[in-house]
Amino acid sequence: DMAEADAVKLDALCRAASPPIAFLRADVRGLCGSVFVDLGPEFVCVDPTGEAVKSAIVERVDVAGTSASGETKLTIQCVDDE
């Protein structure tokens, strides 16, 4: 358990590091949960369609391989009915 104010302070410390440190916060309360991810000021999210944000239930995350630049590729499987 971490209060939101403490998480905000920790995220600010991670962003201020050189190089910035990715900050991930997961909170689970019974059957519900939330995830906050801050990958730093240089991270760019590309949204080619401009669709509205969707929510989903993640069923599984698998390692799908490695890119030519050495980055790990992931496949995320969501529940179909959500």
mmCIF file of the N, C-alpha and C atoms, coordinates in Angstrom:
data_MODEL
# 
_entry.id   MODEL 
# 
loop_
_atom_site.group_PDB 
_atom_site.id 
_atom_site.type_symbol 
_atom_site.label_atom_id 
_atom_site.label_alt_id 
_atom_site.label_comp_id 
_atom_site.label_asym_id 
_atom_site.label_entity_id 
_atom_site.label_seq_id 
_atom_site.pdbx_PDB_ins_code 
_atom_site.Cartn_x 
_atom_site.Cartn_y 
_atom_site.Cartn_z 
_atom_site.occupancy 
_atom_site.B_iso_or_equiv 
_atom_site.pdbx_formal_charge 
_atom_site.auth_seq_id 
_atom_site.auth_comp_id 
_atom_site.auth_asym_id 
_atom_site.auth_atom_id 
_atom_site.pdbx_PDB_model_num 
ATOM 1   N N  . ASP A 1 1  ? 0.836   -1.189  0.000   1.00 0.00 ? 1  ASP A N  1 
ATOM 2   C CA . ASP A 1 1  ? 0.000   0.000   0.000   1.00 0.00 ? 1  ASP A CA 1 
ATOM 3   C C  . ASP A 1 1  ? 0.874   1.244   0.000   1.00 0.00 ? 1  ASP A C  1 
ATOM 4   N N  . MET A 1 2  ? 0.593   2.125   -0.944  1.00 0.00 ? 2  MET A N  1 
ATOM 5   C CA . MET A 1 2  ? 1.298   3.399   -1.008  1.00 0.00 ? 2  MET A CA 1 
ATOM 6   C C  . MET A 1 2  ? 0.266   4.476   -1.302  1.00 0.00 ? 2  MET A C  1 
ATOM 7   N N  . ALA A 1 3  ? 0.262   5.509   -0.495  1.00 0.00 ? 3  ALA A N  1 
ATOM 8   C CA . ALA A 1 3  ? -0.667  6.617   -0.713  1.00 0.00 ? 3  ALA A CA 1 
ATOM 9   C C  . ALA A 1 3  ? -0.376  7.263   -2.062  1.00 0.00 ? 3  ALA A C  1 
ATOM 10  N N  . GLU A 1 4  ? -1.416  7.814   -2.680  1.00 0.00 ? 4  GLU A N  1 
ATOM 11  C CA . GLU A 1 4  ? -1.243  8.429   -3.994  1.00 0.00 ? 4  GLU A CA 1 
ATOM 12  C C  . GLU A 1 4  ? -0.217  9.561   -3.952  1.00 0.00 ? 4  GLU A C  1 
ATOM 13  N N  . ALA A 1 5  ? -0.230  10.359  -2.905  1.00 0.00 ? 5  ALA A N  1 
ATOM 14  C CA . ALA A 1 5  ? 0.727   11.462  -2.788  1.00 0.00 ? 5  ALA A CA 1 
ATOM 15  C C  . ALA A 1 5  ? 2.167   10.942  -2.769  1.00 0.00 ? 5  ALA A C  1 
ATOM 16  N N  . ASP A 1 6  ? 2.391   9.816   -2.081  1.00 0.00 ? 6  ASP A N  1 
ATOM 17  C CA . ASP A 1 6  ? 3.733   9.221   -2.043  1.00 0.00 ? 6  ASP A CA 1 
ATOM 18  C C  . ASP A 1 6  ? 4.130   8.678   -3.412  1.00 0.00 ? 6  ASP A C  1 
ATOM 19  N N  . ALA A 1 7  ? 3.169   8.092   -4.125  1.00 0.00 ? 7  ALA A N  1 
ATOM 20  C CA . ALA A 1 7  ? 3.447   7.566   -5.464  1.00 0.00 ? 7  ALA A CA 1 
ATOM 21  C C  . ALA A 1 7  ? 3.806   8.704   -6.424  1.00 0.00 ? 7  ALA A C  1 
ATOM 22  N N  . VAL A 1 8  ? 3.122   9.838   -6.298  1.00 0.00 ? 8  VAL A N  1 
ATOM 23  C CA . VAL A 1 8  ? 3.413   10.996  -7.151  1.00 0.00 ? 8  VAL A CA 1 
ATOM 24  C C  . VAL A 1 8  ? 4.832   11.500  -6.880  1.00 0.00 ? 8  VAL A C  1 
ATOM 25  N N  . LYS A 1 9  ? 5.239   11.532  -5.610  1.00 0.00 ? 9  LYS A N  1 
ATOM 26  C CA . LYS A 1 9  ? 6.593   11.957  -5.251  1.00 0.00 ? 9  LYS A CA 1 
ATOM 27  C C  . LYS A 1 9  ? 7.629   10.996  -5.826  1.00 0.00 ? 9  LYS A C  1 
ATOM 28  N N  . LEU A 1 10 ? 7.372   9.691   -5.702  1.00 0.00 ? 10 LEU A N  1 
ATOM 29  C CA . LEU A 1 10 ? 8.297   8.691   -6.217  1.00 0.00 ? 10 LEU A CA 1 
ATOM 30  C C  . LEU A 1 10 ? 8.399   8.779   -7.745  1.00 0.00 ? 10 LEU A C  1 
ATOM 31  N N  . ASP A 1 11 ? 7.276   9.007   -8.410  1.00 0.00 ? 11 ASP A N  1 
ATOM 32  C CA . ASP A 1 11 ? 7.287   9.165   -9.866  1.00 0.00 ? 11 ASP A CA 1 
ATOM 33  C C  . ASP A 1 11 ? 8.131   10.375  -10.261 1.00 0.00 ? 11 ASP A C  1 
ATOM 34  N N  . ALA A 1 12 ? 8.004   11.468  -9.521  1.00 0.00 ? 12 ALA A N  1 
ATOM 35  C CA . ALA A 1 12 ? 8.799   12.669  -9.814  1.00 0.00 ? 12 ALA A CA 1 
ATOM 36  C C  . ALA A 1 12 ? 10.291  12.381  -9.651  1.00 0.00 ? 12 ALA A C  1 
ATOM 37  N N  . LEU A 1 13 ? 10.669  11.608  -8.642  1.00 0.00 ? 13 LEU A N  1 
ATOM 38  C CA . LEU A 1 13 ? 12.071  11.228  -8.451  1.00 0.00 ? 13 LEU A CA 1 
ATOM 39  C C  . LEU A 1 13 ? 12.568  10.384  -9.620  1.00 0.00 ? 13 LEU A C  1 
ATOM 40  N N  . CYS A 1 14 ? 11.730  9.461   -10.082 1.00 0.00 ? 14 CYS A N  1 
ATOM 41  C CA . CYS A 1 14 ? 12.109  8.609   -11.209 1.00 0.00 ? 14 CYS A CA 1 
ATOM 42  C C  . CYS A 1 14 ? 12.306  9.436   -12.473 1.00 0.00 ? 14 CYS A C  1 
ATOM 43  N N  . ARG A 1 15 ? 11.430  10.409  -12.714 1.00 0.00 ? 15 ARG A N  1 
ATOM 44  C CA . ARG A 1 15 ? 11.548  11.269  -13.902 1.00 0.00 ? 15 ARG A CA 1 
ATOM 45  C C  . ARG A 1 15 ? 12.779  12.162  -13.827 1.00 0.00 ? 15 ARG A C  1 
ATOM 46  N N  . ALA A 1 16 ? 13.159  12.568  -12.602 1.00 0.00 ? 16 ALA A N  1 
ATOM 47  C CA . ALA A 1 16 ? 14.289  13.481  -12.422 1.00 0.00 ? 16 ALA A CA 1 
ATOM 48  C C  . ALA A 1 16 ? 15.640  12.764  -12.535 1.00 0.00 ? 16 ALA A C  1 
ATOM 49  N N  . ALA A 1 17 ? 15.648  11.441  -12.463 1.00 0.00 ? 17 ALA A N  1 
ATOM 50  C CA . ALA A 1 17 ? 16.903  10.686  -12.547 1.00 0.00 ? 17 ALA A CA 1 
ATOM 51  C C  . ALA A 1 17 ? 17.526  10.862  -13.929 1.00 0.00 ? 17 ALA A C  1 
ATOM 52  N N  . SER A 1 18 ? 18.818  10.632  -14.008 1.00 0.00 ? 18 SER A N  1 
ATOM 53  C CA . SER A 1 18 ? 19.503  10.744  -15.298 1.00 0.00 ? 18 SER A CA 1 
ATOM 54  C C  . SER A 1 18 ? 20.250  9.455   -15.580 1.00 0.00 ? 18 SER A C  1 
ATOM 55  N N  . PRO A 1 19 ? 19.780  8.634   -16.519 1.00 0.00 ? 19 PRO A N  1 
ATOM 56  C CA . PRO A 1 19 ? 18.577  8.809   -17.338 1.00 0.00 ? 19 PRO A CA 1 
ATOM 57  C C  . PRO A 1 19 ? 17.316  8.529   -16.508 1.00 0.00 ? 19 PRO A C  1 
ATOM 58  N N  . PRO A 1 20 ? 16.157  8.998   -16.984 1.00 0.00 ? 20 PRO A N  1 
ATOM 59  C CA . PRO A 1 20 ? 14.904  8.764   -16.253 1.00 0.00 ? 20 PRO A CA 1 
ATOM 60  C C  . PRO A 1 20 ? 14.640  7.265   -16.051 1.00 0.00 ? 20 PRO A C  1 
ATOM 61  N N  . ILE A 1 21 ? 14.023  6.956   -14.932 1.00 0.00 ? 21 ILE A N  1 
ATOM 62  C CA . ILE A 1 21 ? 13.687  5.572   -14.590 1.00 0.00 ? 21 ILE A CA 1 
ATOM 63  C C  . ILE A 1 21 ? 12.194  5.373   -14.843 1.00 0.00 ? 21 ILE A C  1 
ATOM 64  N N  . ALA A 1 22 ? 11.840  4.293   -15.520 1.00 0.00 ? 22 ALA A N  1 
ATOM 65  C CA . ALA A 1 22 ? 10.421  3.993   -15.750 1.00 0.00 ? 22 ALA A CA 1 
ATOM 66  C C  . ALA A 1 22 ? 9.738   3.748   -14.408 1.00 0.00 ? 22 ALA A C  1 
ATOM 67  N N  . PHE A 1 23 ? 8.529   4.266   -14.254 1.00 0.00 ? 23 PHE A N  1 
ATOM 68  C CA . PHE A 1 23 ? 7.764   4.109   -13.021 1.00 0.00 ? 23 PHE A CA 1 
ATOM 69  C C  . PHE A 1 23 ? 6.490   3.330   -13.330 1.00 0.00 ? 23 PHE A C  1 
ATOM 70  N N  . LEU A 1 24 ? 6.281   2.239   -12.621 1.00 0.00 ? 24 LEU A N  1 
ATOM 71  C CA . LEU A 1 24 ? 5.072   1.440   -12.772 1.00 0.00 ? 24 LEU A CA 1 
ATOM 72  C C  . LEU A 1 24 ? 4.456   1.246   -11.397 1.00 0.00 ? 24 LEU A C  1 
ATOM 73  N N  . ARG A 1 25 ? 3.162   1.488   -11.296 1.00 0.00 ? 25 ARG A N  1 
ATOM 74  C CA . ARG A 1 25 ? 2.457   1.284   -10.035 1.00 0.00 ? 25 ARG A CA 1 
ATOM 75  C C  . ARG A 1 25 ? 1.227   0.431   -10.320 1.00 0.00 ? 25 ARG A C  1 
ATOM 76  N N  . ALA A 1 26 ? 1.122   -0.680  -9.622  1.00 0.00 ? 26 ALA A N  1 
ATOM 77  C CA . ALA A 1 26 ? -0.038  -1.556  -9.757  1.00 0.00 ? 26 ALA A CA 1 
ATOM 78  C C  . ALA A 1 26 ? -0.732  -1.635  -8.405  1.00 0.00 ? 26 ALA A C  1 
ATOM 79  N N  . ASP A 1 27 ? -2.043  -1.587  -8.429  1.00 0.00 ? 27 ASP A N  1 
ATOM 80  C CA . ASP A 1 27 ? -2.830  -1.634  -7.204  1.00 0.00 ? 27 ASP A CA 1 
ATOM 81  C C  . ASP A 1 27 ? -3.951  -2.651  -7.411  1.00 0.00 ? 27 ASP A C  1 
ATOM 82  N N  . VAL A 1 28 ? -4.048  -3.599  -6.514  1.00 0.00 ? 28 VAL A N  1 
ATOM 83  C CA . VAL A 1 28 ? -5.079  -4.635  -6.626  1.00 0.00 ? 28 VAL A CA 1 
ATOM 84  C C  . VAL A 1 28 ? -5.933  -4.608  -5.369  1.00 0.00 ? 28 VAL A C  1 
ATOM 85  N N  . ARG A 1 29 ? -7.232  -4.567  -5.574  1.00 0.00 ? 29 ARG A N  1 
ATOM 86  C CA . ARG A 1 29 ? -8.221  -4.587  -4.485  1.00 0.00 ? 29 ARG A CA 1 
ATOM 87  C C  . ARG A 1 29 ? -9.233  -5.680  -4.790  1.00 0.00 ? 29 ARG A C  1 
ATOM 88  N N  . GLY A 1 30 ? -8.989  -6.875  -4.296  1.00 0.00 ? 30 GLY A N  1 
ATOM 89  C CA . GLY A 1 30 ? -9.895  -7.977  -4.580  1.00 0.00 ? 30 GLY A CA 1 
ATOM 90  C C  . GLY A 1 30 ? -9.858  -8.341  -6.052  1.00 0.00 ? 30 GLY A C  1 
ATOM 91  N N  . LEU A 1 31 ? -11.003 -8.267  -6.725  1.00 0.00 ? 31 LEU A N  1 
ATOM 92  C CA . LEU A 1 31 ? -11.082 -8.610  -8.140  1.00 0.00 ? 31 LEU A CA 1 
ATOM 93  C C  . LEU A 1 31 ? -10.753 -7.443  -9.056  1.00 0.00 ? 31 LEU A C  1 
ATOM 94  N N  . CYS A 1 32 ? -10.584 -6.250  -8.515  1.00 0.00 ? 32 CYS A N  1 
ATOM 95  C CA . CYS A 1 32 ? -10.316 -5.063  -9.332  1.00 0.00 ? 32 CYS A CA 1 
ATOM 96  C C  . CYS A 1 32 ? -8.886  -4.584  -9.125  1.00 0.00 ? 32 CYS A C  1 
ATOM 97  N N  . GLY A 1 33 ? -8.385  -3.894  -10.105 1.00 0.00 ? 33 GLY A N  1 
ATOM 98  C CA . GLY A 1 33 ? -7.044  -3.357  -9.982  1.00 0.00 ? 33 GLY A CA 1 
ATOM 99  C C  . GLY A 1 33 ? -6.825  -2.236  -10.968 1.00 0.00 ? 33 GLY A C  1 
ATOM 100 N N  . SER A 1 34 ? -5.691  -1.572  -10.807 1.00 0.00 ? 34 SER A N  1 
ATOM 101 C CA . SER A 1 34 ? -5.323  -0.507  -11.735 1.00 0.00 ? 34 SER A CA 1 
ATOM 102 C C  . SER A 1 34 ? -3.814  -0.514  -11.908 1.00 0.00 ? 34 SER A C  1 
ATOM 103 N N  . VAL A 1 35 ? -3.374  0.039   -13.044 1.00 0.00 ? 35 VAL A N  1 
ATOM 104 C CA . VAL A 1 35 ? -1.950  0.131   -13.341 1.00 0.00 ? 35 VAL A CA 1 
ATOM 105 C C  . VAL A 1 35 ? -1.686  1.528   -13.859 1.00 0.00 ? 35 VAL A C  1 
ATOM 106 N N  . PHE A 1 36 ? -0.628  2.167   -13.339 1.00 0.00 ? 36 PHE A N  1 
ATOM 107 C CA . PHE A 1 36 ? -0.171  3.454   -13.847 1.00 0.00 ? 36 PHE A CA 1 
ATOM 108 C C  . PHE A 1 36 ? 1.250   3.259   -14.331 1.00 0.00 ? 36 PHE A C  1 
ATOM 109 N N  . VAL A 1 37 ? 1.541   3.706   -15.564 1.00 0.00 ? 37 VAL A N  1 
ATOM 110 C CA . VAL A 1 37 ? 2.871   3.546   -16.149 1.00 0.00 ? 37 VAL A CA 1 
ATOM 111 C C  . VAL A 1 37 ? 3.350   4.906   -16.643 1.00 0.00 ? 37 VAL A C  1 
ATOM 112 N N  . ASP A 1 38 ? 4.550   5.304   -16.200 1.00 0.00 ? 38 ASP A N  1 
ATOM 113 C CA . ASP A 1 38 ? 5.192   6.524   -16.685 1.00 0.00 ? 38 ASP A CA 1 
ATOM 114 C C  . ASP A 1 38 ? 6.548   6.103   -17.230 1.00 0.00 ? 38 ASP A C  1 
ATOM 115 N N  . LEU A 1 39 ? 6.683   6.079   -18.550 1.00 0.00 ? 39 LEU A N  1 
ATOM 116 C CA . LEU A 1 39 ? 7.920   5.630   -19.182 1.00 0.00 ? 39 LEU A CA 1 
ATOM 117 C C  . LEU A 1 39 ? 8.886   6.774   -19.456 1.00 0.00 ? 39 LEU A C  1 
ATOM 118 N N  . GLY A 1 40 ? 8.620   7.924   -18.873 1.00 0.00 ? 40 GLY A N  1 
ATOM 119 C CA . GLY A 1 40 ? 9.547   9.041   -18.975 1.00 0.00 ? 40 GLY A CA 1 
ATOM 120 C C  . GLY A 1 40 ? 9.169   10.056  -20.021 1.00 0.00 ? 40 GLY A C  1 
ATOM 121 N N  . PRO A 1 41 ? 9.841   11.214  -19.981 1.00 0.00 ? 41 PRO A N  1 
ATOM 122 C CA . PRO A 1 41 ? 9.478   12.321  -20.859 1.00 0.00 ? 41 PRO A CA 1 
ATOM 123 C C  . PRO A 1 41 ? 9.781   12.075  -22.334 1.00 0.00 ? 41 PRO A C  1 
ATOM 124 N N  . GLU A 1 42 ? 10.651  11.138  -22.647 1.00 0.00 ? 42 GLU A N  1 
ATOM 125 C CA . GLU A 1 42 ? 11.000  10.883  -24.048 1.00 0.00 ? 42 GLU A CA 1 
ATOM 126 C C  . GLU A 1 42 ? 10.083  9.864   -24.709 1.00 0.00 ? 42 GLU A C  1 
ATOM 127 N N  . PHE A 1 43 ? 9.222   9.190   -23.923 1.00 0.00 ? 43 PHE A N  1 
ATOM 128 C CA . PHE A 1 43 ? 8.323   8.181   -24.472 1.00 0.00 ? 43 PHE A CA 1 
ATOM 129 C C  . PHE A 1 43 ? 7.247   8.853   -25.311 1.00 0.00 ? 43 PHE A C  1 
ATOM 130 N N  . VAL A 1 44 ? 7.014   8.334   -26.496 1.00 0.00 ? 44 VAL A N  1 
ATOM 131 C CA . VAL A 1 44 ? 5.994   8.875   -27.385 1.00 0.00 ? 44 VAL A CA 1 
ATOM 132 C C  . VAL A 1 44 ? 4.989   7.772   -27.699 1.00 0.00 ? 44 VAL A C  1 
ATOM 133 N N  . CYS A 1 45 ? 3.727   8.057   -27.459 1.00 0.00 ? 45 CYS A N  1 
ATOM 134 C CA . CYS A 1 45 ? 2.663   7.119   -27.790 1.00 0.00 ? 45 CYS A CA 1 
ATOM 135 C C  . CYS A 1 45 ? 2.122   7.492   -29.162 1.00 0.00 ? 45 CYS A C  1 
ATOM 136 N N  . VAL A 1 46 ? 2.167   6.559   -30.086 1.00 0.00 ? 46 VAL A N  1 
ATOM 137 C CA . VAL A 1 46 ? 1.688   6.805   -31.440 1.00 0.00 ? 46 VAL A CA 1 
ATOM 138 C C  . VAL A 1 46 ? 0.276   6.222   -31.561 1.00 0.00 ? 46 VAL A C  1 
ATOM 139 N N  . ASP A 1 47 ? -0.670  7.078   -31.889 1.00 0.00 ? 47 ASP A N  1 
ATOM 140 C CA . ASP A 1 47 ? -2.059  6.656   -32.030 1.00 0.00 ? 47 ASP A CA 1 
ATOM 141 C C  . ASP A 1 47 ? -2.533  7.022   -33.433 1.00 0.00 ? 47 ASP A C  1 
ATOM 142 N N  . PRO A 1 48 ? -2.307  6.127   -34.406 1.00 0.00 ? 48 PRO A N  1 
ATOM 143 C CA . PRO A 1 48 ? -2.626  6.468   -35.795 1.00 0.00 ? 48 PRO A CA 1 
ATOM 144 C C  . PRO A 1 48 ? -4.119  6.621   -36.088 1.00 0.00 ? 48 PRO A C  1 
ATOM 145 N N  . THR A 1 49 ? -4.988  6.035   -35.271 1.00 0.00 ? 49 THR A N  1 
ATOM 146 C CA . THR A 1 49 ? -6.421  6.067   -35.572 1.00 0.00 ? 49 THR A CA 1 
ATOM 147 C C  . THR A 1 49 ? -7.173  7.151   -34.816 1.00 0.00 ? 49 THR A C  1 
ATOM 148 N N  . GLY A 1 50 ? -6.665  7.569   -33.666 1.00 0.00 ? 50 GLY A N  1 
ATOM 149 C CA . GLY A 1 50 ? -7.354  8.577   -32.867 1.00 0.00 ? 50 GLY A CA 1 
ATOM 150 C C  . GLY A 1 50 ? -8.613  8.063   -32.202 1.00 0.00 ? 50 GLY A C  1 
ATOM 151 N N  . GLU A 1 51 ? -8.754  6.736   -32.109 1.00 0.00 ? 51 GLU A N  1 
ATOM 152 C CA . GLU A 1 51 ? -9.940  6.158   -31.484 1.00 0.00 ? 51 GLU A CA 1 
ATOM 153 C C  . GLU A 1 51 ? -9.993  6.497   -29.999 1.00 0.00 ? 51 GLU A C  1 
ATOM 154 N N  . ALA A 1 52 ? -11.190 6.467   -29.441 1.00 0.00 ? 52 ALA A N  1 
ATOM 155 C CA . ALA A 1 52 ? -11.369 6.699   -28.015 1.00 0.00 ? 52 ALA A CA 1 
ATOM 156 C C  . ALA A 1 52 ? -10.669 5.592   -27.216 1.00 0.00 ? 52 ALA A C  1 
ATOM 157 N N  . VAL A 1 53 ? -10.242 5.943   -26.016 1.00 0.00 ? 53 VAL A N  1 
ATOM 158 C CA . VAL A 1 53 ? -9.569  4.981   -25.150 1.00 0.00 ? 53 VAL A CA 1 
ATOM 159 C C  . VAL A 1 53 ? -10.528 3.848   -24.810 1.00 0.00 ? 53 VAL A C  1 
ATOM 160 N N  . LYS A 1 54 ? -10.010 2.626   -24.816 1.00 0.00 ? 54 LYS A N  1 
ATOM 161 C CA . LYS A 1 54 ? -10.807 1.457   -24.458 1.00 0.00 ? 54 LYS A CA 1 
ATOM 162 C C  . LYS A 1 54 ? -10.211 0.824   -23.209 1.00 0.00 ? 54 LYS A C  1 
ATOM 163 N N  . SER A 1 55 ? -11.051 0.188   -22.430 1.00 0.00 ? 55 SER A N  1 
ATOM 164 C CA . SER A 1 55 ? -10.540 -0.564  -21.293 1.00 0.00 ? 55 SER A CA 1 
ATOM 165 C C  . SER A 1 55 ? -10.701 -2.047  -21.600 1.00 0.00 ? 55 SER A C  1 
ATOM 166 N N  . ALA A 1 56 ? -9.859  -2.848  -20.998 1.00 0.00 ? 56 ALA A N  1 
ATOM 167 C CA . ALA A 1 56 ? -9.896  -4.291  -21.253 1.00 0.00 ? 56 ALA A CA 1 
ATOM 168 C C  . ALA A 1 56 ? -9.366  -5.034  -20.044 1.00 0.00 ? 56 ALA A C  1 
ATOM 169 N N  . ILE A 1 57 ? -9.715  -6.280  -19.974 1.00 0.00 ? 57 ILE A N  1 
ATOM 170 C CA . ILE A 1 57 ? -9.197  -7.165  -18.934 1.00 0.00 ? 57 ILE A CA 1 
ATOM 171 C C  . ILE A 1 57 ? -8.085  -7.989  -19.567 1.00 0.00 ? 57 ILE A C  1 
ATOM 172 N N  . VAL A 1 58 ? -6.878  -7.859  -19.017 1.00 0.00 ? 58 VAL A N  1 
ATOM 173 C CA . VAL A 1 58 ? -5.731  -8.600  -19.536 1.00 0.00 ? 58 VAL A CA 1 
ATOM 174 C C  . VAL A 1 58 ? -5.788  -10.029 -19.004 1.00 0.00 ? 58 VAL A C  1 
ATOM 175 N N  . GLU A 1 59 ? -5.763  -10.970 -19.932 1.00 0.00 ? 59 GLU A N  1 
ATOM 176 C CA . GLU A 1 59 ? -5.801  -12.386 -19.574 1.00 0.00 ? 59 GLU A CA 1 
ATOM 177 C C  . GLU A 1 59 ? -4.400  -12.971 -19.467 1.00 0.00 ? 59 GLU A C  1 
ATOM 178 N N  . ARG A 1 60 ? -3.498  -12.530 -20.376 1.00 0.00 ? 60 ARG A N  1 
ATOM 179 C CA . ARG A 1 60 ? -2.169  -13.138 -20.423 1.00 0.00 ? 60 ARG A CA 1 
ATOM 180 C C  . ARG A 1 60 ? -1.197  -12.202 -21.135 1.00 0.00 ? 60 ARG A C  1 
ATOM 181 N N  . VAL A 1 61 ? 0.071   -12.211 -20.707 1.00 0.00 ? 61 VAL A N  1 
ATOM 182 C CA . VAL A 1 61 ? 1.143   -11.482 -21.383 1.00 0.00 ? 61 VAL A CA 1 
ATOM 183 C C  . VAL A 1 61 ? 2.241   -12.489 -21.693 1.00 0.00 ? 61 VAL A C  1 
ATOM 184 N N  . ASP A 1 62 ? 2.621   -12.576 -22.975 1.00 0.00 ? 62 ASP A N  1 
ATOM 185 C CA . ASP A 1 62 ? 3.650   -13.522 -23.408 1.00 0.00 ? 62 ASP A CA 1 
ATOM 186 C C  . ASP A 1 62 ? 4.800   -12.781 -24.078 1.00 0.00 ? 62 ASP A C  1 
ATOM 187 N N  . VAL A 1 63 ? 6.011   -13.301 -23.934 1.00 0.00 ? 63 VAL A N  1 
ATOM 188 C CA . VAL A 1 63 ? 7.156   -12.766 -24.659 1.00 0.00 ? 63 VAL A CA 1 
ATOM 189 C C  . VAL A 1 63 ? 7.076   -13.303 -26.082 1.00 0.00 ? 63 VAL A C  1 
ATOM 190 N N  . ALA A 1 64 ? 7.059   -12.371 -27.058 1.00 0.00 ? 64 ALA A N  1 
ATOM 191 C CA . ALA A 1 64 ? 6.885   -12.760 -28.463 1.00 0.00 ? 64 ALA A CA 1 
ATOM 192 C C  . ALA A 1 64 ? 8.204   -12.782 -29.221 1.00 0.00 ? 64 ALA A C  1 
ATOM 193 N N  . GLY A 1 65 ? 9.276   -12.389 -28.582 1.00 0.00 ? 65 GLY A N  1 
ATOM 194 C CA . GLY A 1 65 ? 10.572  -12.384 -29.247 1.00 0.00 ? 65 GLY A CA 1 
ATOM 195 C C  . GLY A 1 65 ? 11.324  -11.105 -28.969 1.00 0.00 ? 65 GLY A C  1 
ATOM 196 N N  . THR A 1 66 ? 12.336  -10.861 -29.790 1.00 0.00 ? 66 THR A N  1 
ATOM 197 C CA . THR A 1 66 ? 13.186  -9.679  -29.640 1.00 0.00 ? 66 THR A CA 1 
ATOM 198 C C  . THR A 1 66 ? 13.290  -8.968  -30.979 1.00 0.00 ? 66 THR A C  1 
ATOM 199 N N  . SER A 1 67 ? 13.222  -7.654  -30.945 1.00 0.00 ? 67 SER A N  1 
ATOM 200 C CA . SER A 1 67 ? 13.338  -6.875  -32.172 1.00 0.00 ? 67 SER A CA 1 
ATOM 201 C C  . SER A 1 67 ? 14.802  -6.807  -32.612 1.00 0.00 ? 67 SER A C  1 
ATOM 202 N N  . ALA A 1 68 ? 15.036  -6.287  -33.800 1.00 0.00 ? 68 ALA A N  1 
ATOM 203 C CA . ALA A 1 68 ? 16.396  -6.154  -34.322 1.00 0.00 ? 68 ALA A CA 1 
ATOM 204 C C  . ALA A 1 68 ? 17.251  -5.257  -33.433 1.00 0.00 ? 68 ALA A C  1 
ATOM 205 N N  . SER A 1 69 ? 16.616  -4.314  -32.734 1.00 0.00 ? 69 SER A N  1 
ATOM 206 C CA . SER A 1 69 ? 17.358  -3.404  -31.859 1.00 0.00 ? 69 SER A CA 1 
ATOM 207 C C  . SER A 1 69 ? 17.538  -3.968  -30.452 1.00 0.00 ? 69 SER A C  1 
ATOM 208 N N  . GLY A 1 70 ? 17.066  -5.201  -30.221 1.00 0.00 ? 70 GLY A N  1 
ATOM 209 C CA . GLY A 1 70 ? 17.250  -5.852  -28.926 1.00 0.00 ? 70 GLY A CA 1 
ATOM 210 C C  . GLY A 1 70 ? 16.131  -5.640  -27.930 1.00 0.00 ? 70 GLY A C  1 
ATOM 211 N N  . GLU A 1 71 ? 15.060  -4.956  -28.347 1.00 0.00 ? 71 GLU A N  1 
ATOM 212 C CA . GLU A 1 71 ? 13.940  -4.740  -27.444 1.00 0.00 ? 71 GLU A CA 1 
ATOM 213 C C  . GLU A 1 71 ? 13.064  -5.989  -27.375 1.00 0.00 ? 71 GLU A C  1 
ATOM 214 N N  . THR A 1 72 ? 12.552  -6.277  -26.195 1.00 0.00 ? 72 THR A N  1 
ATOM 215 C CA . THR A 1 72 ? 11.666  -7.416  -26.019 1.00 0.00 ? 72 THR A CA 1 
ATOM 216 C C  . THR A 1 72 ? 10.281  -7.069  -26.548 1.00 0.00 ? 72 THR A C  1 
ATOM 217 N N  . LYS A 1 73 ? 9.718   -7.946  -27.374 1.00 0.00 ? 73 LYS A N  1 
ATOM 218 C CA . LYS A 1 73 ? 8.367   -7.759  -27.905 1.00 0.00 ? 73 LYS A CA 1 
ATOM 219 C C  . LYS A 1 73 ? 7.409   -8.598  -27.058 1.00 0.00 ? 73 LYS A C  1 
ATOM 220 N N  . LEU A 1 74 ? 6.268   -8.033  -26.707 1.00 0.00 ? 74 LEU A N  1 
ATOM 221 C CA . LEU A 1 74 ? 5.270   -8.727  -25.902 1.00 0.00 ? 74 LEU A CA 1 
ATOM 222 C C  . LEU A 1 74 ? 3.975   -8.868  -26.684 1.00 0.00 ? 74 LEU A C  1 
ATOM 223 N N  . THR A 1 75 ? 3.248   -9.942  -26.410 1.00 0.00 ? 75 THR A N  1 
ATOM 224 C CA . THR A 1 75 ? 1.905   -10.136 -26.925 1.00 0.00 ? 75 THR A CA 1 
ATOM 225 C C  . THR A 1 75 ? 0.969   -10.114 -25.720 1.00 0.00 ? 75 THR A C  1 
ATOM 226 N N  . ILE A 1 76 ? -0.061  -9.276  -25.789 1.00 0.00 ? 76 ILE A N  1 
ATOM 227 C CA . ILE A 1 76 ? -1.004  -9.155  -24.691 1.00 0.00 ? 76 ILE A CA 1 
ATOM 228 C C  . ILE A 1 76 ? -2.335  -9.711  -25.132 1.00 0.00 ? 76 ILE A C  1 
ATOM 229 N N  . GLN A 1 77 ? -2.849  -10.696 -24.403 1.00 0.00 ? 77 GLN A N  1 
ATOM 230 C CA . GLN A 1 77 ? -4.139  -11.326 -24.697 1.00 0.00 ? 77 GLN A CA 1 
ATOM 231 C C  . GLN A 1 77 ? -5.173  -10.790 -23.716 1.00 0.00 ? 77 GLN A C  1 
ATOM 232 N N  . CYS A 1 78 ? -6.263  -10.236 -24.245 1.00 0.00 ? 78 CYS A N  1 
ATOM 233 C CA . CYS A 1 78 ? -7.336  -9.714  -23.413 1.00 0.00 ? 78 CYS A CA 1 
ATOM 234 C C  . CYS A 1 78 ? -8.546  -10.627 -23.482 1.00 0.00 ? 78 CYS A C  1 
ATOM 235 N N  . VAL A 1 79 ? -9.395  -10.530 -22.481 1.00 0.00 ? 79 VAL A N  1 
ATOM 236 C CA . VAL A 1 79 ? -10.636 -11.292 -22.451 1.00 0.00 ? 79 VAL A CA 1 
ATOM 237 C C  . VAL A 1 79 ? -11.503 -10.806 -23.613 1.00 0.00 ? 79 VAL A C  1 
ATOM 238 N N  . ASP A 1 80 ? -12.080 -11.719 -24.377 1.00 0.00 ? 80 ASP A N  1 
ATOM 239 C CA . ASP A 1 80 ? -12.830 -11.378 -25.595 1.00 0.00 ? 80 ASP A CA 1 
ATOM 240 C C  . ASP A 1 80 ? -14.085 -10.538 -25.348 1.00 0.00 ? 80 ASP A C  1 
ATOM 241 N N  . ASP A 1 81 ? -14.803 -10.794 -24.272 1.00 0.00 ? 81 ASP A N  1 
ATOM 242 C CA . ASP A 1 81 ? -16.094 -10.145 -24.061 1.00 0.00 ? 81 ASP A CA 1 
ATOM 243 C C  . ASP A 1 81 ? -15.994 -8.741  -23.494 1.00 0.00 ? 81 ASP A C  1 
ATOM 244 N N  . GLU A 1 82 ? -14.814 -8.242  -23.277 1.00 0.00 ? 82 GLU A N  1 
ATOM 245 C CA . GLU A 1 82 ? -14.659 -6.924  -22.621 1.00 0.00 ? 82 GLU A CA 1 
ATOM 246 C C  . GLU A 1 82 ? -14.310 -5.868  -23.608 1.00 0.00 ? 82 GLU A C  1 
# 
